């Protein structure tokens, strides 16, 4: 399945890449992800959607990936259609636009990152259980704030 590029507002672009076999079959519900307090108004924000604790934060295991450009704003919105179930979102802002998550020697990202439910991990990666939200078939909005 190929990715899709959408214009979702003035200056806001999003690119969705379903990863195929992990995408659940079912009637999708509209979910709007509102991202606030973006550190950069120009750098791409990469969102990884997970629907399993077994694959959460595992490289290449996201069920759906999207990239949004903030278009000069400190806030962005991403609209997705997700099948009912439990989901978690991990996102990072690629402030140097190299297409990678830059990490320090301990493996901790050097670039801004955030998680659904505004989980703020301190000493280890967050758990799926802490970041998950339930998609029930109804439209909903999830707000994720970058730490200041």
C-alpha positions as CSV (number, residue, x, y, z in Angstrom):
1,X,0.0,0.0,0.0
2,X,1.4,3.4,-0.9
3,X,1.4,6.5,1.2
4,X,-1.1,9.4,0.6
5,X,-0.3,13.1,0.7
6,X,-3.1,15.4,2.0
7,X,-3.5,19.1,2.3
8,X,-5.4,19.6,5.6
9,X,-5.3,23.3,6.0
10,X,-3.5,26.4,5.0
11,X,0.2,25.4,4.8
12,X,-0.4,22.1,6.6
13,X,0.5,18.9,4.8
14,X,0.3,15.4,6.1
15,X,1.7,12.2,4.6
16,X,0.2,8.8,5.7
17,X,2.0,5.5,5.3
18,X,0.0,2.4,6.3
19,X,2.3,-0.4,7.1
20,X,0.0,-3.0,5.7
21,X,-0.3,-6.3,7.6
22,X,-0.6,-4.6,11.0
23,X,-3.6,-2.4,10.0
24,X,-6.8,-3.8,11.5
25,X,-9.8,-4.4,9.3
26,X,-13.0,-2.7,10.4
27,X,-15.0,0.5,10.1
28,X,-12.6,3.3,10.8
29,X,-13.5,6.3,13.0
30,X,-12.3,9.8,12.4
31,X,-9.6,10.8,14.9
32,X,-8.1,14.3,15.0
33,X,-4.7,14.6,16.6
34,X,-4.0,18.1,17.8
35,X,-0.3,18.8,18.4
36,X,0.5,21.8,20.5
37,X,3.6,23.7,21.6
38,X,5.7,22.6,18.6
39,X,9.3,23.6,19.3
40,X,9.8,24.5,15.6
41,X,7.3,26.1,13.2
42,X,9.1,24.6,10.1
43,X,10.4,21.2,11.0
44,X,8.5,18.0,10.1
45,X,6.6,16.2,12.9
46,X,6.5,12.4,12.5
47,X,3.7,10.5,14.1
48,X,3.8,6.7,14.7
49,X,0.5,5.0,15.5
50,X,0.5,1.7,17.4
51,X,-2.3,-0.7,18.2
52,X,-0.3,-3.3,20.2
53,X,1.8,-3.4,23.3
54,X,4.1,-5.9,21.6
55,X,5.0,-3.5,18.8
56,X,4.9,-0.2,20.7
57,X,8.0,1.9,20.0
58,X,9.6,-1.0,18.1
59,X,11.5,0.3,15.0
60,X,9.5,-0.3,11.8
61,X,6.5,-1.7,13.7
62,X,4.1,1.2,13.7
63,X,0.7,0.4,12.3
64,X,0.4,3.8,10.6
65,X,2.9,6.6,10.1
66,X,2.2,10.2,9.2
67,X,4.3,13.3,8.7
68,X,2.9,16.8,9.1
69,X,4.6,20.1,8.3
70,X,3.5,22.9,10.8
71,X,3.3,25.6,8.1
72,X,4.8,28.4,10.4
73,X,2.5,27.5,13.3
74,X,3.3,26.1,16.8
75,X,0.3,23.9,16.5
76,X,-0.7,21.3,13.9
77,X,-3.6,18.9,13.3
78,X,-3.6,15.5,11.7
79,X,-6.8,13.7,10.8
80,X,-6.7,9.9,10.5
81,X,-9.3,7.1,10.3
82,X,-8.5,4.4,12.8
83,X,-10.4,1.1,13.4
84,X,-12.0,0.6,16.8
85,X,-9.6,-0.6,19.5
86,X,-6.7,0.6,21.6
87,X,-4.2,3.0,20.1
88,X,-1.1,4.9,21.2
89,X,0.8,7.7,19.4
90,X,4.5,8.5,19.6
91,X,5.7,11.6,17.8
92,X,8.9,13.5,17.3
93,X,9.9,16.7,15.5
94,X,12.8,16.3,13.1
95,X,14.3,19.7,13.9
96,X,17.4,19.2,11.7
97,X,15.3,17.7,8.9
98,X,17.6,14.7,8.4
99,X,14.8,12.2,8.3
100,X,16.0,10.4,11.4
101,X,15.5,10.4,15.1
102,X,18.8,11.6,16.4
103,X,19.8,10.0,19.7
104,X,22.5,10.6,22.4
105,X,25.0,7.9,23.5
106,X,22.3,6.5,25.9
107,X,19.8,6.1,23.1
108,X,17.6,9.0,24.3
109,X,16.3,11.2,21.4
110,X,18.0,14.5,21.1
111,X,15.0,15.9,19.2
112,X,11.7,16.8,20.7
113,X,9.3,13.9,21.3
114,X,5.9,13.4,22.8
115,X,3.3,10.7,23.4
116,X,-0.5,10.3,23.6
117,X,-2.0,11.0,27.0
118,X,0.9,13.5,27.3
119,X,3.0,10.8,29.1
120,X,6.3,12.3,30.2
121,X,8.8,9.4,30.7
122,X,11.7,10.1,33.0
123,X,14.0,7.1,33.2
124,X,12.7,4.7,30.5
125,X,10.5,4.5,27.5
126,X,6.8,4.8,28.2
127,X,4.5,1.7,28.2
128,X,1.7,1.2,25.7
129,X,-0.7,1.0,28.6
130,X,0.2,4.5,29.7
131,X,-0.1,6.0,26.3
132,X,-3.1,4.2,24.9
133,X,-6.5,5.6,24.1
134,X,-9.7,3.9,22.9
135,X,-11.2,4.4,19.5
136,X,-14.9,3.5,19.8
137,X,-16.2,4.3,16.3
138,X,-17.1,7.9,17.1
139,X,-15.2,10.9,16.0
140,X,-12.8,12.1,18.6
141,X,-9.9,14.5,19.2
142,X,-6.7,13.7,21.0
143,X,-4.4,16.6,22.1
144,X,-0.7,15.9,22.4
145,X,1.5,18.7,23.9
146,X,5.2,18.8,23.4
147,X,7.0,19.3,26.7
148,X,8.3,22.9,27.2
